[in-house]
Amino acid sequence: MIKTQKTINIFCIVCLSLLSKQTYAADTAVLRIGFLLPIYNDANSKQIQKAIGQAALDYYSGVKIAISRLQNLGLNTQIFTWDLNLKNDSTLIEITKSKAFQTLDVLVGPLDQKRTNIIASNLQNTDFLWISPLKQLNLPKTVNSLNFFADDNHRIRGLIGDLRTKYHNHDWYLVTPRKQNERVTVWLNELKKAGINFKTIKYSNNRIYPRPTQKKEVLLVNAGTNNFSKLSQYRVISTKYDSYIVGDLEWYQNMMSIAEVDEKRIIYPQINMIYGLDSITESFTKEFVDSSLSEPSKFAFIGYDQLNYIGLNFLALGHDFYHHFPKGEYTGLINNIQITKEADNQWVNTGMRLNQLEFIEVPK
């Protein structure tokens, strides 16, 4: 069983906003959203193209489920979809100059920097929100932009914010490998920027040194260490009743069970976390299978979470919603979304999930 530390749900924010401010009428405001995604493939497509195409298709299928459900809440939409695998550079420029493109409130895609640059060089309308959904791209500063997936700097910055809220009374220790790597550098910089008082300890040859304080509230934060190192760390904090180990960003991807370690004392930061145990996730999975005749990948959940977030904000705030993103963190099916302002018209998602395993079933 997996326990995720709960955050403020945007549903509460939206409902309160809708009840207290009847500024925008849901029956008259229309969200015009365009998708530029590489979906189509055939027998001659390369394997990497097929993989990207399937991810884009799953993402879009999740988007459609979100839109369908939001329509039940009163959202009116006008959807424009352009399949990039059926377009060349010339037709992409034509799309950018088309009448439909000029009316967009939101643009989602493309997934690569080359096509992003082509669109940016031919923009006429800049009064919309440009979203990069699956990777961090350099979006033009002349438009309002949102990167849903951030680099290590932003991910670690968001993680520090979450940890500071919950563990403000703990002594913080940054656990690093013997040789400093790029991720360690990012952690050191972000902790100093955040004004966190911390000490650095090393992990090498299956031990950590120097040992943490005798205080019962200790937080060991890992930067660039491997998953197996949690055994040595756990031996140090096992007798401290309120101490925890925060894994490196890659630990959850390389999950391993160690019999001597109480997993309830390990926190796994993660961007995408599929539970499959709650009724909301099960409901989405059933609807996806019924419509697509296949199991949803993580990209389907991502599409749903992102569009649900955008749609709810539009319902609450209208066409100008992206200038008023809520401060609360949105808990989606597999994503936590926390929008942080990067510049005057640029935003990035720094939301992370803090997962703790209640137990791990070892296959017999």
C-alpha positions in Angstrom: 0.0 0.0 0.0 1.3 3.5 -0.8 0.6 6.5 1.3 0.9 9.9 -0.2 1.1 13.0 2.0 -2.0 15.0 1.3 -2.0 18.5 -0.1 -4.6 21.2 -0.7 -6.9 20.1 -3.5 -7.8 22.7 -6.1 -11.4 21.4 -6.2 -11.9 23.2 -2.9 -10.4 26.4 -4.3 -12.5 26.2 -7.4 -15.8 25.5 -5.6 -15.2 28.4 -3.2 -14.3 30.7 -6.1 -17.4 29.7 -8.1 -19.7 30.2 -5.1 -18.3 33.5 -3.9 -17.6 35.2 -7.2 -20.1 34.7 -10.0 -17.9 36.8 -12.3 -17.8 34.4 -15.2 -20.8 32.6 -16.7 -19.8 29.0 -17.5 -22.5 28.8 -20.2 -21.0 31.7 -22.2 -17.2 31.4 -21.7 -15.6 29.0 -24.2 -12.2 27.5 -23.7 -10.5 27.3 -27.1 -7.6 24.9 -26.9 -5.3 23.5 -29.6 -3.1 20.4 -29.6 0.0 20.0 -31.7 1.0 16.3 -31.1 2.9 13.7 -33.1 0.4 10.9 -33.1 0.2 9.1 -36.5 2.5 6.2 -37.3 2.6 3.5 -39.9 4.7 0.3 -40.7 7.6 2.4 -41.9 7.9 4.5 -38.8 10.9 4.0 -36.6 10.5 2.4 -33.2 11.3 5.6 -31.4 8.6 7.4 -33.5 6.1 4.7 -32.6 6.9 5.0 -28.9 6.5 8.8 -29.0 3.3 8.5 -31.1 1.8 6.1 -28.6 2.6 8.3 -25.7 1.1 11.3 -27.5 -2.1 9.3 -28.3 -2.4 8.1 -24.7 -1.9 11.7 -23.5 -4.6 12.9 -25.8 -7.0 10.1 -24.8 -6.6 11.2 -21.2 -7.3 14.8 -22.2 -10.5 13.8 -23.9 -11.8 12.1 -20.7 -11.0 15.2 -18.7 -12.8 17.4 -21.2 -15.9 15.1 -21.1 -16.1 15.2 -17.3 -15.5 19.0 -17.2 -18.3 19.5 -19.6 -20.6 18.0 -17.0 -19.4 20.8 -14.7 -20.4 23.4 -17.3 -17.2 23.8 -19.2 -17.7 24.8 -22.9 -14.8 24.0 -25.2 -13.7 24.3 -28.8 -10.9 21.8 -29.6 -8.4 22.0 -32.5 -6.1 19.1 -33.0 -3.2 19.0 -35.5 -1.2 15.8 -35.9 2.4 16.8 -36.4 3.3 13.5 -38.0 1.1 14.5 -40.9 2.6 17.9 -41.2 5.8 19.3 -42.6 7.5 22.6 -41.7 5.6 24.6 -44.3 2.2 23.3 -43.2 3.2 24.0 -39.5 3.8 27.6 -40.4 0.4 27.7 -42.1 -1.2 26.4 -39.0 0.5 29.1 -36.9 -1.0 31.7 -39.2 -4.5 30.1 -39.5 -7.7 31.7 -38.2 -8.2 28.9 -35.7 -4.8 29.4 -34.2 -5.4 33.1 -33.7 -8.4 32.4 -31.5 -6.7 30.0 -29.1 -6.8 30.4 -25.3 -4.4 27.5 -24.8 -1.9 25.7 -27.0 -0.5 22.3 -25.9 2.6 21.0 -27.7 4.6 20.3 -29.6 7.0 17.9 -27.9 10.3 18.9 -29.5 12.4 22.1 -29.5 12.7 22.3 -33.3 9.0 22.6 -34.0 8.6 24.8 -31.0 11.1 27.2 -32.6 9.3 27.2 -35.9 6.0 28.1 -34.3 7.7 30.8 -32.2 9.3 32.4 -35.3 5.9 32.7 -37.0 3.6 33.8 -34.2 1.0 36.4 -34.9 -1.3 35.9 -31.9 0.6 35.9 -28.5 -2.4 36.3 -26.2 -2.7 32.7 -25.1 -1.1 30.2 -22.7 1.5 27.9 -24.4 1.9 24.6 -22.5 4.8 22.2 -22.8 3.2 19.0 -21.5 5.8 16.2 -21.3 9.2 17.9 -21.2 10.8 21.2 -20.4 11.2 23.3 -23.5 12.5 26.8 -24.2 9.2 28.5 -24.9 9.3 32.1 -26.2 9.2 34.9 -23.7 6.8 36.8 -25.9 3.9 34.5 -24.9 2.5 33.3 -21.6 4.0 29.8 -21.1 3.8 26.9 -18.7 6.2 24.0 -18.5 4.4 21.2 -16.7 7.6 19.1 -16.4 10.6 20.9 -14.8 14.3 20.4 -14.7 16.1 19.3 -11.5 16.5 22.9 -10.2 12.7 23.4 -10.2 11.9 19.9 -9.0 14.3 20.2 -6.0 13.1 23.7 -5.2 9.5 22.4 -5.0 10.6 19.4 -3.0 12.4 21.6 -0.5 9.2 23.7 -0.1 7.1 20.6 0.7 9.7 19.1 3.1 10.1 22.4 4.9 6.4 22.6 5.6 6.2 19.2 7.1 9.7 18.8 8.7 10.5 22.3 9.9 11.5 21.1 13.4 14.0 18.5 12.1 17.7 18.7 11.7 18.4 18.4 8.0 21.4 16.4 6.5 22.2 16.3 2.8 23.5 12.8 2.1 25.9 12.8 -0.9 28.1 10.2 -2.6 31.9 10.5 -2.1 32.3 12.2 -5.4 30.1 15.3 -5.9 27.9 15.2 -9.0 25.6 17.7 -10.7 22.6 16.8 -8.6 24.5 17.4 -5.4 25.4 20.9 -6.7 21.8 21.7 -7.5 20.8 20.6 -4.0 23.5 22.7 -2.3 22.5 25.8 -4.3 18.7 25.4 -3.7 19.1 24.7 0.0 21.2 27.8 0.5 18.7 29.9 -1.6 15.8 28.6 0.6 17.7 29.5 3.8 17.7 26.0 5.1 20.1 25.2 7.9 21.7 21.9 7.0 24.8 19.8 7.3 26.4 17.5 4.7 27.3 13.9 5.3 28.9 11.4 2.9 27.8 7.9 1.9 30.7 5.5 0.9 31.5 1.9 1.4 28.1 1.1 2.9 28.3 3.7 5.6 27.6 7.3 6.2 29.9 9.8 8.0 29.9 11.8 10.1 26.9 10.4 12.0 23.9 12.7 12.6 23.1 14.4 15.8 21.6 12.5 18.8 18.4 14.5 18.3 15.3 12.4 17.7 14.0 14.5 14.7 16.4 14.0 11.9 15.8 14.3 8.1 18.4 12.6 5.8 17.9 14.1 2.3 19.7 12.1 -0.5 21.3 13.7 -3.5 22.8 11.4 -6.2 23.0 8.4 -3.9 21.8 4.9 -4.9 18.8 3.1 -3.5 20.8 0.5 -1.6 22.3 3.3 0.6 19.0 3.5 2.5 20.1 0.4 4.5 23.1 2.2 6.0 21.1 5.3 6.6 18.2 3.4 8.2 20.5 1.8 10.7 21.5 5.2 11.9 18.0 6.6 12.3 16.0 3.4 13.2 16.0 4.3 17.0 15.0 7.9 16.4 11.2 7.9 16.7 10.5 10.8 14.3 13.3 10.6 11.7 13.1 9.9 8.0 15.1 9.3 4.9 14.2 11.3 1.8 15.3 9.3 -1.3 17.0 10.7 -4.3 14.7 11.7 -7.2 15.6 8.4 -9.0 15.0 6.0 -6.1 11.3 5.3 -6.8 12.2 4.3 -10.4 14.6 1.7 -9.1 12.5 0.5 -6.2 14.1 -2.3 -4.1 12.9 -4.0 -1.0 15.4 -4.5 1.9 14.0 -6.7 4.7 15.8 -4.8 7.5 14.4 -1.4 6.4 11.0 -0.1 7.6 9.7 1.5 4.5 7.4 3.7 6.4 10.5 5.7 7.3 11.5 6.2 3.7 10.0 9.1 1.6 10.2 8.7 -2.2 9.8 12.0 -4.1 8.1 11.3 -7.4 6.5 13.3 -10.2 4.2 10.5 -11.5 2.8 8.0 -9.1 0.0 5.6 -10.2 -1.8 4.1 -7.3 -4.5 1.9 -8.8 -6.0 1.5 -5.4 -8.4 4.4 -5.0 -11.9 4.6 -6.6 -11.1 7.8 -8.6 -8.1 6.1 -10.4 -10.1 2.9 -10.9 -13.0 5.0 -12.5 -10.6 6.7 -14.9 -8.9 3.4 -15.8 -12.3 1.8 -16.6 -13.4 4.7 -18.7 -10.1 4.7 -20.6 -10.3 0.9 -21.2 -13.9 1.2 -22.4 -13.0 4.0 -24.9 -9.5 2.9 -26.0 -9.7 -0.9 -25.5 -6.3 -0.8 -23.7 -4.9 -0.1 -20.3 -3.9 3.6 -19.7 -0.2 4.4 -19.6 1.2 7.1 -17.3 0.8 9.5 -20.2 -3.0 9.0 -20.2 -3.1 10.0 -16.5 -0.8 13.0 -17.2 -3.1 14.2 -19.9 -6.1 13.9 -17.6 -4.4 15.7 -14.7 -3.2 18.6 -16.8 -6.4 19.3 -18.6 -8.5 18.9 -15.5 -6.2 21.5 -13.8 -6.5 23.9 -16.7 -10.3 23.4 -17.1 -11.1 23.9 -13.4 -9.0 27.1 -13.4 -10.8 28.3 -16.5 -14.2 27.6 -14.9 -13.3 29.6 -11.8 -11.4 32.5 -13.4 -12.3 32.8 -17.0 -10.0 33.6 -20.0 -7.5 35.3 -17.8 -7.0 32.3 -15.5 -3.3 31.8 -16.1 -2.5 35.2 -14.5 -4.1 34.0 -11.3 -3.0 30.4 -10.7 -3.9 29.4 -7.2 -1.2 29.0 -4.5 -2.6 25.7 -3.3 -1.2 22.4 -4.7 -3.5 20.4 -6.9 -3.7 16.6 -6.2 -4.4 14.8 -9.5 -4.6 11.1 -10.3 -0.8 10.7 -10.5 0.5 14.3 -10.4 0.7 17.0 -7.8 0.6 20.4 -9.6 2.1 23.4 -7.9 2.5 26.3 -10.4 5.4 28.7 -9.6 6.0 32.0 -11.4 9.3 32.0 -13.2 9.1 35.4 -14.8 6.4 38.0 -15.7 4.6 35.6 -18.1 6.3 32.3 -17.5 5.3 29.5 -15.1 6.6 26.1 -14.2 5.2 23.2 -12.3 7.3 22.4 -9.2 4.8 19.9 -7.7 6.1 16.7 -6.3 4.6 13.7 -4.5 6.0 12.4 -1.2 5.3 8.7 -1.2 5.7 6.3 1.7 5.2 2.6 1.4 3.0 1.0 4.1 4.3 -2.4 3.1 5.9 -4.3 0.3 4.7 -7.7 -0.7 7.6 -9.9 -1.6 6.8 -12.3 -4.5 6.9 -15.9 -3.3 
